[in-house]
């Protein structure tokens, strides 16, 4: 029975995701049918499948795209870890020391409003064109939305529980660790789910404008060389990987919430 209680929310999470993928493929076909003027530029899912799997040159195509995807995943993973870790630490500091939040949150909001494309030359100049520069761009995309969501979760901790810790002599940081952080787990995982595709987008942008490697650079190189099969295959692969990573985070969320916050897990 306990196993069923764990698997039920996971199934409820994954089923809509599968339906979304099917709907996405249908929209892909529908778009190409609705706009036939796309012509040779547009490639159907069947043509992408032939290019990557069953075509005569599929092995070479997969080797190139998967190698570029490996670089992008590395950059996005480093950026995601740095962005989420930084957001957790800064959110805890802002909630634990409200004066810091009052002083620096407006600055963070201002920086968030600046387009990343504008910041790219500065990031490249400071951190270089390698993995570090791309990871910093991915981390920036992850950091700001995650910071707001995690702060909201920490601030909604049960006041009575926080006061109980204080009544027994616990410090504000003890209350934060024992009460606020566990209460904020749903917000942390929601931030992680939102940040997974954001990290990929940041990595692609960094590779395009900075490093010149990975799938981000491959996408741009495919356009002027008329490699439209490669272009659509790369876009499809990024989409599938993004959905898969989103699903992995969602499954972990349901498993952990079922262990530490079963009532929240059943609500999903």
C-alpha positions as CSV (number, residue, x, y, z in Angstrom):
1,X,0.0,0.0,0.0
2,X,2.8,2.4,0.8
3,X,4.4,1.6,-2.6
4,X,1.1,2.5,-4.3
5,X,1.0,5.7,-2.3
6,X,4.4,6.6,-3.7
7,X,3.7,5.5,-7.3
8,X,0.3,7.1,-7.6
9,X,1.5,10.8,-7.6
10,X,4.4,9.9,-9.9
11,X,2.0,8.4,-12.4
12,X,-0.3,11.5,-12.1
13,X,2.8,13.6,-12.8
14,X,4.2,11.7,-15.8
15,X,0.9,11.0,-17.6
16,X,0.2,14.7,-18.4
17,X,3.8,15.0,-19.5
18,X,3.4,12.2,-21.9
19,X,0.2,13.7,-23.2
20,X,2.0,17.0,-23.7
21,X,4.7,15.3,-25.8
22,X,2.1,13.7,-28.0
23,X,0.4,17.1,-28.3
24,X,3.7,18.8,-29.2
25,X,4.3,16.3,-32.1
26,X,0.7,16.9,-33.3
27,X,1.3,20.7,-33.2
28,X,4.5,20.2,-35.1
29,X,2.7,18.4,-37.9
30,X,-0.1,20.9,-37.8
31,X,2.2,23.8,-38.1
32,X,3.9,22.4,-41.2
33,X,0.5,21.7,-42.8
34,X,-0.9,25.1,-41.9
35,X,2.2,26.9,-43.3
36,X,3.3,25.0,-46.4
37,X,5.3,28.1,-47.5
38,X,7.9,26.9,-45.0
39,X,8.9,24.5,-47.8
40,X,12.2,22.8,-47.6
41,X,13.1,24.6,-44.4
42,X,10.4,22.7,-42.4
43,X,11.1,19.1,-41.5
44,X,8.4,16.7,-40.1
45,X,9.0,14.4,-37.1
46,X,9.2,11.5,-39.6
47,X,12.0,13.2,-41.5
48,X,13.9,13.9,-38.3
49,X,13.5,10.3,-37.3
50,X,14.9,9.2,-40.7
51,X,17.8,11.7,-40.3
52,X,18.8,10.4,-36.9
53,X,17.8,6.8,-36.9
54,X,17.0,5.0,-40.1
55,X,18.7,7.1,-42.8
56,X,21.9,6.0,-44.6
57,X,23.9,8.7,-42.8
58,X,22.2,8.4,-39.5
59,X,25.2,7.2,-37.6
60,X,27.3,10.2,-38.5
61,X,24.4,12.6,-37.8
62,X,23.8,11.1,-34.4
63,X,27.5,11.2,-33.6
64,X,27.8,14.9,-34.3
65,X,24.5,16.0,-32.6
66,X,25.0,13.8,-29.6
67,X,28.5,15.1,-29.1
68,X,27.2,18.6,-29.2
69,X,24.4,17.7,-26.9
70,X,26.9,16.2,-24.4
71,X,28.8,19.6,-24.3
72,X,25.5,21.5,-23.8
73,X,24.4,19.1,-21.1
74,X,27.7,19.6,-19.3
75,X,27.4,23.3,-19.5
76,X,23.7,23.3,-18.4
77,X,24.4,20.9,-15.5
78,X,27.1,23.1,-14.1
79,X,25.0,26.2,-14.5
80,X,21.9,24.6,-13.0
81,X,23.9,23.3,-9.9
82,X,25.5,26.7,-9.4
83,X,22.3,28.7,-9.9
84,X,20.2,26.5,-7.7
85,X,22.9,26.3,-5.0
86,X,23.4,30.1,-5.1
87,X,19.6,30.7,-4.9
88,X,19.3,28.4,-1.9
89,X,22.1,30.1,0.0
90,X,21.1,33.7,-0.9
91,X,17.4,32.9,-0.1
92,X,18.3,31.6,3.3
93,X,20.4,34.7,4.0
94,X,17.7,37.1,2.8
95,X,15.1,35.3,5.0
96,X,17.4,35.0,8.0
97,X,18.6,38.6,7.8
98,X,15.8,40.7,6.4
99,X,18.1,43.8,6.2
100,X,20.1,42.0,3.5
101,X,16.9,41.3,1.5
102,X,15.8,45.0,1.8
103,X,19.3,46.1,0.6
104,X,20.0,43.7,-2.2
105,X,16.7,42.4,-3.5
106,X,16.0,45.6,-5.5
107,X,19.5,45.2,-7.1
108,X,18.8,41.6,-8.0
109,X,15.4,42.6,-9.5
110,X,17.2,45.3,-11.6
111,X,19.8,42.9,-12.8
112,X,17.1,40.3,-13.7
113,X,15.4,42.9,-16.0
114,X,18.6,43.3,-18.1
115,X,18.5,41.0,-21.1
116,X,21.1,38.3,-21.0
117,X,22.2,39.1,-24.5
118,X,23.3,42.5,-23.3
119,X,25.3,41.0,-20.4
120,X,27.0,38.4,-22.6
121,X,30.0,40.5,-23.7
122,X,30.7,41.3,-20.1
123,X,30.4,37.7,-19.0
124,X,32.6,36.5,-21.8
125,X,35.2,39.2,-21.0
126,X,35.3,38.3,-17.3
127,X,34.9,34.5,-17.4
128,X,36.2,33.7,-20.9
129,X,34.7,31.7,-23.7
130,X,35.1,28.2,-22.1
131,X,32.9,26.1,-20.0
132,X,33.0,28.6,-17.1
133,X,31.6,31.5,-19.1
134,X,28.7,29.4,-20.5
135,X,28.0,27.9,-17.1
136,X,27.8,31.4,-15.6
137,X,25.2,32.4,-18.2
138,X,23.1,29.3,-17.5
139,X,23.5,29.9,-13.7
140,X,22.2,33.5,-14.2
141,X,19.1,32.2,-16.0
142,X,18.4,29.7,-13.1
143,X,19.4,31.9,-10.2
144,X,16.8,34.8,-10.2
145,X,13.5,32.9,-10.7
146,X,14.7,30.2,-8.2
147,X,15.6,32.9,-5.7
148,X,12.1,34.4,-5.7
149,X,10.4,31.0,-5.5
150,X,12.6,29.6,-2.7
151,X,12.3,32.8,-0.7
152,X,8.5,32.6,-1.0
153,X,8.6,29.0,0.3
154,X,10.8,29.9,3.2
155,X,8.6,32.8,4.2
156,X,5.5,30.6,4.3
157,X,6.9,28.4,7.1
158,X,4.4,27.8,9.9
159,X,4.8,30.7,12.3
160,X,3.8,28.6,15.3
161,X,6.5,26.0,14.6
162,X,9.1,28.8,14.2
163,X,8.0,30.4,17.5
164,X,8.2,27.0,19.2
165,X,11.9,26.6,18.2
166,X,12.6,30.1,19.5
167,X,10.7,29.3,22.8
168,X,13.1,26.3,23.4
169,X,16.1,28.5,22.9
170,X,16.8,27.8,19.2
171,X,18.3,30.6,17.1
172,X,16.7,32.0,13.9
173,X,19.1,29.8,11.9
174,X,18.0,26.7,13.8
175,X,14.3,27.5,13.1
176,X,15.2,28.1,9.4
177,X,17.0,24.8,9.2
178,X,14.4,22.7,11.1
179,X,11.2,24.3,10.1
180,X,11.5,26.7,7.1
181,X,13.6,24.6,4.9
182,X,11.5,21.4,5.1
183,X,8.4,23.5,4.6
184,X,9.9,25.1,1.5
185,X,10.7,21.8,-0.2
186,X,7.7,22.1,-2.6
187,X,8.9,25.5,-3.6
188,X,12.5,24.3,-4.0
189,X,11.4,21.5,-6.3
190,X,9.1,23.8,-8.2
191,X,12.0,26.2,-8.8
192,X,14.2,23.2,-9.9
193,X,11.5,22.1,-12.4
194,X,11.2,25.6,-13.9
195,X,15.0,26.0,-13.9
196,X,15.9,22.8,-15.8
197,X,14.8,24.2,-19.2
198,X,16.1,27.6,-18.2
199,X,19.6,26.1,-17.7
200,X,19.5,24.6,-21.2
201,X,18.4,27.8,-22.7
202,X,21.2,29.7,-20.9
203,X,23.7,27.1,-22.0
204,X,22.6,27.3,-25.7
205,X,22.7,31.1,-25.6
206,X,26.2,31.0,-24.0
207,X,27.5,28.6,-26.6
208,X,26.0,30.6,-29.4
209,X,27.4,34.0,-28.3
210,X,30.4,32.8,-26.3
211,X,32.1,29.5,-26.6
212,X,31.2,28.6,-30.2
213,X,30.9,24.9,-29.1
214,X,28.0,22.6,-28.2
215,X,24.5,22.5,-29.6
216,X,24.0,26.2,-29.4
217,X,26.8,26.9,-31.9
218,X,25.7,23.9,-34.0
219,X,22.2,25.3,-34.4
220,X,23.6,28.6,-35.7
221,X,26.0,26.9,-38.0
222,X,23.3,24.8,-39.5
223,X,21.2,27.7,-40.8
224,X,23.7,29.4,-43.3
225,X,24.8,26.0,-44.5
226,X,21.2,24.9,-45.2
227,X,21.4,21.8,-42.9
228,X,17.8,22.0,-42.0
229,X,17.5,18.3,-41.1
230,X,20.3,18.9,-38.5
231,X,18.6,22.1,-37.3
232,X,15.2,20.4,-36.7
233,X,16.9,17.3,-35.2
234,X,18.8,19.5,-32.8
235,X,15.7,21.4,-31.7
236,X,13.8,18.1,-31.3
237,X,16.6,16.6,-29.2
238,X,16.8,19.7,-26.9
239,X,13.1,19.5,-26.4
240,X,13.1,15.8,-25.5
241,X,16.1,16.2,-23.2
242,X,14.4,19.2,-21.5
243,X,11.2,17.3,-21.0
244,X,13.1,14.2,-19.7
245,X,15.1,16.3,-17.2
246,X,11.8,18.0,-16.1
247,X,10.3,14.6,-15.6
248,X,13.3,13.4,-13.5
249,X,13.1,16.4,-11.2
250,X,9.3,15.8,-10.9
251,X,9.8,12.1,-10.0
252,X,12.4,13.0,-7.4
253,X,10.1,15.7,-6.0
254,X,7.3,13.2,-5.6
255,X,9.6,10.6,-4.0
256,X,11.1,13.1,-1.5
257,X,7.8,14.7,-0.7
258,X,6.2,11.3,-0.1
259,X,9.0,10.6,2.4
260,X,9.2,14.0,4.2
261,X,5.9,15.6,3.5
262,X,3.4,12.9,2.6
263,X,0.4,15.1,2.8
264,X,1.9,17.4,0.1
265,X,2.8,14.4,-2.0
266,X,-0.8,13.2,-1.9
267,X,-2.1,16.6,-3.0
268,X,-0.2,16.4,-6.2
